[in-house]
């Protein structure tokens, strides 16, 4: 592990069958494992209406510590930088 705060948390909003979400999740899993950071994945189809309205066209959407980080694609380099 290199310098990440284990208190950090990554959240991804996606949906089943979304190939961009699958790609993003692979990056998130790799970065989280390398840095010892936790993550969770939320299904936009089960989200409150206001969240669906805001993020539906942007999935996958990633958050670091509850703050928007990336949408449509996840940059591994940017994600690592945000966590270290």
Secondary structure, 3 states (H helix, E strand, C coil): CCCCCCCCEEEEEECCCCHHHHHHHHHHHHHHHHHCCEEEEEEHHHCCHHHHHHHHHHCCEEEECCEEEEECCCCHHHHHHHHC
